[in-house]
Amino acid sequence: MPEPTKKEENEAPAPPPEEQSKEKEGGSGPPKEWSLGESPVGEEQDKQNSNTSQSVLFVEKPQNGTVKVGENITFLAKVEAKDLLRKPTVKWFKGKWMDLASKAGKHLQLKETFERQTRMYTFEMQIIKAKENYAGNYRCEVSYKDKFDTCSFDLEVLESTETTPNIDIRSAFKRSGEGQEDAGELDFSGLLKRREIKQQEEEPEIDVWELLKNANPSEYEKIAFQYGITDLRGMLKRLKRMRRVEKKSAAFSKILDPAYQVDKGGKVRFVVELADPKLEVKWYKNGQEIRPSTKYIFEHKGCQRIMFINNCQMTDDSEYYVTAGDEKCSTELFVREPPVMVTKQLEDTKAYCGERVELECEVSEDDATVKWFKNGEEIDIGPKSRYQVKVDGKKRILIINGATKADTAEYSVMTTGGQSSAKLSVDLRPLKILQPLTDLTVKLGKEICLKCEISENIPGKWTKNGLPVQESERLKVVHKGRIHKLVIANALVEDEGEYVFSPDAYSVTLPAKVHVIDPPKIHLDGLDADNTVTVIAGSKLRLEIPVSGEPPPKAMWSRADKAIAEGGGRIRAESYPDSSTLVIDVAEREDSGVYNINLKNEAGEAHASIKIKVVDIPDPPLAPNVIDVGDDWCKMNWEPPANDGGSPILGYFIERKKKQSSRWMRLNFDLIKETSFEPKKMIEGVAYEVRIFAVNAIGISKPSSPSKPFVPLAVTSPPTLLAIDSVTDTTVTMRWRPPDQIGAAGLDGYVLEYCFEGSTSPKQSDEKGEAAYDLSAEDWIVANPELTDKTKYTITGLPTDARIFVRVKAVNAAGASEPKYYGQPILVREIIEPPKIRIPRHLKQTYIRRVGEAVNLVIPFQGKPRPELAWKKDGAVMDKNQINIRNSETDTIIFIRKAERSHSGKYDLEVKVDKFVETASIDIQIVDRPGPPQVVKIEDVWGENAALTWTPPKDDGNAAITGYTIQKADKKSMEWFTVIEHYHRTNATITELVIGNEYYFRVFAENMCGLSEEATMTKESAVIAKDGKVYKNPVYEDFDFTEAPMFTQPLVNTYAIAGYNATLNCSVRGNPKPKITWLKNKVAILNDPRYRMFSNQGVCTLEIRKPSPYDGGTYSCLAVNDLGTAEVECKLEVKVIYQGLNTPGQPVFLAGRQQVAFPSAGFFCKVFLQT
C-alpha cells in the first residue's frame, strides 16, 4: 500500500511534556478545548452501557486490557447455555479481518470450558509473552442459529516510544506461517524486518492500489506476488471497497483519504469538509463512537471537521469512519513500530590465550534479534561452535571459550536500526611462578628433590653452578605438566651448590641452594611392646609422645594417608617443644586403626606407628540360617559378627516370634557360646522368625536381622516308582515319581545316592517287598551335589561291569525323606540294541534332482553302542572327494554340493553293531535337459500340409522324454514360430501352411527338466505349391485300448504301530477295469470289519483298523480282467510299544523261572532263559 500523501499531518509534532504527563495521569482535568462530547470517564461508561444494552448472547464480555512486554494476559467471554440446544460458535479477530483461529500457537491459546451446574460456556483467549506488535483492536463474535452478538476491545502493550524510519505499508499484509513455530504472531510482525544496510538505487514509488484498480482480475495474483503481498484475501476485500463507484456525496464535499500512516507515539490528523456546516458529525473507531478526550481532540474550522489522535499506539491501528447525516466515509490508520537500536556500544578488549572472552552490548528491545560478525563475516553460532551468545534482558553477550591468537580480530554486532564494533586482542599469557625453587639442607645419604611449578606447560633446562646438569642413574629430571623436578638419590658432598631452572622461551630463572647436614627421634618407651593403646568407645584419649631433635622437629600426625590437623576438631594434634600429643575427644569404633607420627627437620625425618584400639559392643550378627525343621523344632546356625567391637565374643542370646506377631520371646537366659541352637516347643504349621544378639565384655549388640520365615514341618514321604531309564558302559540314568505325600513345606528337590555291590549286606525285604540295606550313610556316594528338581538323573563316571545299588531321597525345608531303594543291583554295561535304519518315506522311491542342484539326504538309524557305518555306490566304495558323508550317533548325511549325472546310481548303507548288521538302499537319479532329436525328415508334402518324422535324441538327459516341440520358419524371413508343444509321438503333420511359401522345420526334445538347448532342423525345405495334388486321407485301423492288468505303483513294505490305523496303497491300470481282491498270507480278505478296501481311479487302498501283532504278515493285491492277472505283495510288521511295569534290563519272572527281557526302545522284546 503506498505511503499517504499528507505527510505534514502524519508528522505532526508530539504534545509538550506537560500535556503528555497529564495524558498519562488518566485525564484528571478536562482538556483545554473540546468541540463535542463529554469527559473520558463518561465515554467509557457510555460504551459499557451501550454494550450491555445491545448484548444478545454475551453474559460477560471481554474488557480492554494493558500488559507489559513479555507478560501474559487473558480475555474472557461467557455465554449462558440455558436456552441453547447446542454449543454456540465463537470467533476471535484482530482488527477487521484477521481470524485468530489460524494463529494459535506458542504465543496465542484459545480455550473453552463448560460448567454443568451453572450451564455457562466460558471462552478464553490467552496471549503469552506479549510483544509490542500485539497491541491493537480485537473483536469477539458469538453466533447461534439466527442470533448474533459481537464485542470489541483494545489491548495496549506498554513499551518505550522512539521514532522509526518509514516502512512500506505492504509488509502489513505478510502473515507468519500457520502451523509453524512462529504461528500465533498476532499482528504486523513483517513491519519489524530490517532493511539492507547497503544503499540501494532509488526507484520511483509505485502505487500498488492504482495498479490493482486498473488491472485485469486475472493479474491480481501476479501483482501481489511481485510486490510481496501474501494476504491475498485481505487485499481483495480492500480492493473491492476501493473499486466501488463513488457517488457524489451530498453531505461531504471532501472525504477522508483511503489510509493514514503514523509512527508509534506520533500524532495524526483526520480532515473532512462538509457541504452543509449545520450537519452533525460523529467519529467512529471499529463501529464504536469516539468521545473527546486528551487522546482524541476535535476541531471545527468553517466546513472542515478535524480529529487529532495524540500519542498513537498499536491499539490505534484500526478502521475509522465519520458520519454526517445518513452518509459516512471511512479510512484506515496504520501505526509503525521503531527499529531496534544499539544503546550501549561494544568496547575494545584485550585477553590472554586460553581465557574466556565476553563482548557485551545493549539493545533497545528485550526480544530483539542481532547478528555477530568477525572481520565482516557472519559468525556461525551453534551447539558445536566455539562461539556462544548469551541474552540477559537487553544485553547481548558474545562468549569465546578458550581464546587463541587466531581470535584477534574486529567484532561487530548489527541490529535492525544500528550496529557497533570493537577490536579483540589475544596475546600470550605472562609466565607466573606458582612454586619457586627453595633452598634445601639435606642429610648425607638422603634424597635431594628440587621442585618448582610455573603457570605454563613448557620444558626447561637445569644447571648447577652454571654448568648443564647431566642425567644419570642417581640424578633424574622430571617434567610433568607445569611441575618440574630435579631428584638426586643418596646425596653426596659433591651435590652441594647452586641449582638454577630456566624455562624455555622465557627469560626467567629459578635459583636454589642445596647444602648437604641429625635426624629427629620418637620415644615410645611408655607404650606396650606392640605400640597398642586401648580406649573404650565414648571416652576421651590424650596420647602424649616424647620427641627429640635439633632443630626442634615439626610433628605431623596422619591416619591412612590423611593428615590430622592441629587446632579444633574431635581428632586433633597438639605440638610442644619436647612432645607431640594426639587428642580424641569422644572415641568412636571407627577411630580404631594405625596412626602415624612423622617428625621432620632439616637433618631428616622420623616415623612411628601407634595402634589405637577402640573397644565397643559388637556388631549384630548376620541373619541366622534355619538348616533343618521338624514338627515342633528347628535347627539353626549363624556366623559371628563381622566386628566384635575389639573385645572377644562371650556368647549369644536367641529370641523367637511368630511371623504375624510383633512380640519377641527370649529362648535362653544363659549365654550360648556355640553358633548353633535348636529351639523346641513350636506349633506345627505356624511360621516363625528368629534373631540373635552378640555379647562381649562391653555389652549386648543390636539384634540381627530376622531369619527367613520357616514353618515347623515333617519331611515328605519317599519318592515312588524308582526305575532304570538307560544304561551305558559308564553311566546309569534313573527315573522316579514324586512322593505321594509332600506336605505344606513343599518339595525343594531330590538327592540320588549309589554304592557298589559288596559294600553292603541285604537284609530281609521290607513290608513293600523292596530291599533294605544296613550300609552307613558315609558309604553312600551322592550322585548330584546340588539338589535337582527333575525326576530323572544320570550317574556318570562309573566303572564298566560294576554292580551298584541306587536310592533316592526327597528334600524339603524339613530335611530329607526316607530313601527309596531300587530292588536289584544294576550292572553297568550298555545294552546292545540291534541296528535299525529308518529310511524316510520320500527316499523309498527314486530320489530325483537336476544337474547343479544340491543333494542333502539325512538317514536316521538306531543302535547301541554307536554303530559302524559303511556307504557304497553301485557296489563300490564311494569317492569321498566328490560325495561328502557326515555321520553322527543317530543319523548319517549324504551331501553333494553340485550334483552331476555321474552321481546317479544305487547307494547302499550298512549299519553294524557288534554282530548285527542292517542294510538299506537309496536310488538317486540326477537329470538334465535332453539332447536334440537325431534326424528330422520331411516325409511328404501335399496341399497345405507337411508330414514330419524324427528319431528320439541320443541323450535323454537321464530322464524319460515327455514330449517334443515343433517350430516352423518361412525361408524368406527365417523367423521361427511354435506349431506344436508337448507332442509325444515321433511323427507329426503340420497343417495350414501358406501356399506358395517354402518352410523349414525344427524339433526340440523335452523331458522333466525342460526343452533341449538345441533343436534339429530339416536339411531340405517343404515347398507348398499352388497347384498341389489332391491329398488322400490315409486309412487307419481303430486303436485297441484293451490291455491286461498292470500295477503302475507296487505295494511297499510297511511298519505299523499297534493300536494306530495303517493303510496299504498301490495303483493299477487295465481295460476292461480289473477286479481287485486283497489277500493276507495268500488268504482272501472277505467281509472282515477290521479291514476297509477302497478303489478310486486305479488307486487301491486297504485300511487296517487298530492293528495288533496278529495282523502282521504278507499282504497281496490281486487284479483280474479278461486279458490277464497281476499281483503285488508287501510285508507288514506291527510294532508293540512295551509298557509293562518292568523297565529295560530288569528281569521278568515267567512261570517260576528267571528270564531276562531286553526291550529295545519299545519296538520288540527278546525273552530268553538265564542259566
TAZI-V246031 format. One record per run of one state. SS is the DSSP state (H for helix, E for strand, C for the rest). FROM is the first residue (numbers start at 0). TO is the last residue. Records with the same first field share a line. If there is no record, write none. Layout:
SS=FROM-TO, FROM-TO
This chain:
C=0-5, 10-10, 12-15, 24-38, 54-56, 60-63, 68-71, 80-87, 94-96, 103-106, 115-118, 127-130, 134-134, 144-145, 158-167, 173-187, 192-206, 214-215, 226-230, 242-250, 254-257, 263-265, 274-279, 285-286, 289-294, 301-302, 309-312, 316-317, 324-325, 336-340, 344-347, 352-355, 363-369, 374-375, 378-385, 392-393, 400-403, 407-407, 414-417, 427-431, 435-438, 441-446, 454-458, 464-465, 468-473, 480-481, 488-491, 495-495, 503-507, 515-519, 523-530, 536-539, 548-552, 559-560, 564-564, 566-569, 576-577, 584-587, 591-591, 601-602, 615-623, 629-632, 637-647, 658-663, 666-670, 672-674, 677-685, 696-698, 700-708, 711-718, 727-730, 737-747, 756-760, 762-771, 773-775, 779-779, 782-786, 788-790, 795-801, 812-813, 816-818, 821-824, 827-831, 838-839, 843-845, 850-853, 864-866, 873-874, 877-882, 887-889, 896-899, 903-903, 913-914, 927-931, 933-934, 942-943, 950-951, 953-961, 970-974, 983-985, 990-996, 1007-1008, 1011-1014, 1017-1020, 1023-1041, 1049-1052, 1057-1060, 1071-1073, 1080-1081, 1084-1089, 1096-1097, 1104-1107, 1111-1111, 1121-1122, 1135-1145, 1150-1151, 1157-1158, 1160-1162, 1164-1165, 1169-1170
H=6-9, 16-23, 39-53, 99-102, 131-133, 168-172, 188-191, 207-213, 216-225, 231-241, 313-315, 404-406, 492-494, 588-590, 776-778, 840-842, 900-902, 1108-1110
E=11-11, 57-59, 64-67, 72-79, 88-93, 97-98, 107-114, 119-126, 135-143, 146-157, 251-253, 258-262, 266-273, 280-284, 287-288, 295-300, 303-308, 318-323, 326-335, 341-343, 348-351, 356-362, 370-373, 376-377, 386-391, 394-399, 408-413, 418-426, 432-434, 439-440, 447-453, 459-463, 466-467, 474-479, 482-487, 496-502, 508-514, 520-522, 531-535, 540-547, 553-558, 561-563, 565-565, 570-575, 578-583, 592-600, 603-614, 624-628, 633-636, 648-657, 664-665, 671-671, 675-676, 686-695, 699-699, 709-710, 719-726, 731-736, 748-755, 761-761, 772-772, 780-781, 787-787, 791-794, 802-811, 814-815, 819-820, 825-826, 832-837, 846-849, 854-863, 867-872, 875-876, 883-886, 890-895, 904-912, 915-926, 932-932, 935-941, 944-949, 952-952, 962-969, 975-982, 986-989, 997-1006, 1009-1010, 1015-1016, 1021-1022, 1042-1048, 1053-1056, 1061-1070, 1074-1079, 1082-1083, 1090-1095, 1098-1103, 1112-1120, 1123-1134, 1146-1149, 1152-1156, 1159-1159, 1163-1163, 1166-1168
